[in-house]
Amino acid sequence: MTVVQGLSDPVGPAGGGGQGPRLKHSDGPWLRAAGGADELVSHLGPVRGELAVAHQGLLAGAGRLTALAELAAVRESWERRIQAAQGECGSLAAKLRDVARTQGATNEAVRSSFAGVFPRTGAEQ
């Protein structure tokens, strides 16, 4: 949210108009954050496949090492974490977009509720 100067009453807050600066919602930061979360989902998409390919190469050269069971457990753990991160980022992106939408709707509802009290002038639009 930003404070927009210059959209106050023509008389101004000191001159008795009483409106002062107004808060104006911008959905830009919320939507940029949602886009960033979506980018993380996309970025993490190929990681599990790359991990599987790297693990296959490791198995081919390892022979009968006992550490392979440990490596498989580590790989499974990383795959779960990557999947969880993708799910969380996808969920977060949706929630951030919902915040932008809800705040915009709330601002419009508040603005409409004051329409009879503070009629808009050409300078405020």
C-alpha positions as CSV (number, residue, x, y, z in Angstrom):
1,M,0.0,0.0,0.0
2,T,1.2,3.5,-0.8
3,V,0.2,6.9,0.5
4,V,-0.8,9.0,-2.5
5,Q,0.0,12.7,-1.9
6,G,-1.9,15.4,-3.8
7,L,-5.2,13.6,-3.9
8,S,-6.5,15.2,-0.7
9,D,-9.2,17.8,-0.3
10,P,-8.4,21.0,-2.2
11,V,-8.4,22.9,1.1
12,G,-5.9,20.4,2.5
13,P,-5.6,18.8,5.9
14,A,-4.3,22.0,7.5
15,G,-7.0,24.2,5.9
16,G,-10.0,22.5,7.4
17,G,-10.8,20.0,4.6
18,G,-9.9,17.1,6.9
19,Q,-9.3,14.4,4.3
20,G,-5.5,14.5,4.1
21,P,-3.5,11.9,2.2
22,R,-5.1,8.8,1.0
23,L,-4.0,5.2,1.1
24,K,-4.1,3.5,-2.3
25,H,-3.7,-0.2,-2.8
26,S,-1.5,-1.6,-5.4
27,D,-1.6,-5.2,-6.3
28,G,1.8,-5.1,-8.0
29,P,3.9,-6.3,-5.1
30,W,1.6,-9.2,-4.4
31,L,1.5,-10.2,-8.0
32,R,5.3,-10.0,-8.4
33,A,5.7,-12.2,-5.3
34,A,3.2,-14.7,-6.7
35,G,5.2,-14.7,-10.0
36,G,8.4,-15.3,-8.0
37,A,6.8,-18.3,-6.3
38,D,5.6,-19.6,-9.6
39,E,9.1,-19.3,-11.0
40,L,10.4,-21.4,-8.1
41,V,7.9,-24.1,-8.9
42,S,9.1,-24.1,-12.5
43,H,12.7,-24.0,-11.5
44,L,12.3,-27.0,-9.2
45,G,10.4,-28.9,-11.9
46,P,13.4,-30.6,-13.6
47,V,15.5,-31.1,-10.4
48,R,14.0,-34.5,-9.4
49,G,14.7,-35.8,-12.9
50,E,18.2,-34.5,-12.8
51,L,18.7,-36.1,-9.4
52,A,17.5,-39.4,-10.8
53,V,19.9,-39.3,-13.7
54,A,22.8,-38.4,-11.5
55,H,21.9,-41.2,-9.1
56,Q,21.8,-43.8,-12.0
57,G,25.3,-42.8,-13.0
58,L,26.4,-43.3,-9.4
59,L,24.9,-46.7,-9.2
60,A,26.6,-47.9,-12.3
61,G,30.1,-47.1,-11.0
62,A,29.6,-48.1,-7.4
63,G,29.5,-51.8,-7.6
64,R,28.5,-53.4,-4.3
65,L,29.2,-50.5,-1.9
66,T,27.1,-50.7,1.3
67,A,26.7,-46.9,1.2
68,L,24.3,-47.2,-1.7
69,A,21.4,-47.9,0.6
70,E,22.2,-44.7,2.5
71,L,22.5,-42.8,-0.8
72,A,19.1,-44.1,-1.8
73,A,17.6,-42.9,1.5
74,V,19.2,-39.4,1.0
75,R,17.9,-39.2,-2.5
76,E,14.3,-40.1,-1.4
77,S,14.5,-37.5,1.3
78,W,15.6,-34.8,-1.2
79,E,12.9,-35.9,-3.6
80,R,10.3,-35.4,-0.9
81,R,11.7,-32.0,0.0
82,I,11.7,-30.8,-3.6
83,Q,8.1,-32.0,-4.0
84,A,7.1,-30.3,-0.8
85,A,8.8,-27.1,-1.8
86,Q,7.0,-27.1,-5.2
87,G,3.7,-27.6,-3.5
88,E,4.3,-24.9,-0.9
89,C,5.4,-22.4,-3.6
90,G,2.4,-23.2,-5.7
91,S,0.1,-22.7,-2.8
92,L,1.8,-19.5,-1.8
93,A,1.4,-18.1,-5.3
94,A,-2.3,-18.7,-5.2
95,K,-2.6,-17.2,-1.8
96,L,-0.7,-14.1,-2.8
97,R,-3.0,-13.6,-5.8
98,D,-6.0,-14.0,-3.5
99,V,-4.6,-11.2,-1.2
100,A,-4.3,-8.8,-4.2
101,R,-7.8,-9.6,-5.3
102,T,-9.3,-9.4,-1.9
103,Q,-7.6,-6.1,-1.0
104,G,-8.7,-4.6,-4.3
105,A,-12.3,-5.6,-3.7
106,T,-12.2,-4.3,-0.1
107,N,-10.7,-1.0,-1.3
108,E,-13.5,-0.6,-3.9
109,A,-16.2,-1.5,-1.3
110,V,-14.8,1.1,1.1
111,R,-14.6,3.7,-1.6
112,S,-18.2,3.0,-2.7
113,S,-19.4,3.2,0.9
114,F,-18.1,6.8,1.1
115,A,-19.5,7.9,-2.3
116,G,-22.3,9.9,-0.8
117,V,-20.1,11.5,1.8
118,F,-17.1,12.5,-0.3
119,P,-18.2,12.9,-3.9
120,R,-15.4,12.4,-6.5
121,T,-14.1,15.3,-8.4
122,G,-12.4,15.3,-11.7
123,A,-9.0,15.7,-9.9
124,E,-9.4,12.5,-7.9
125,Q,-10.1,10.1,-10.7
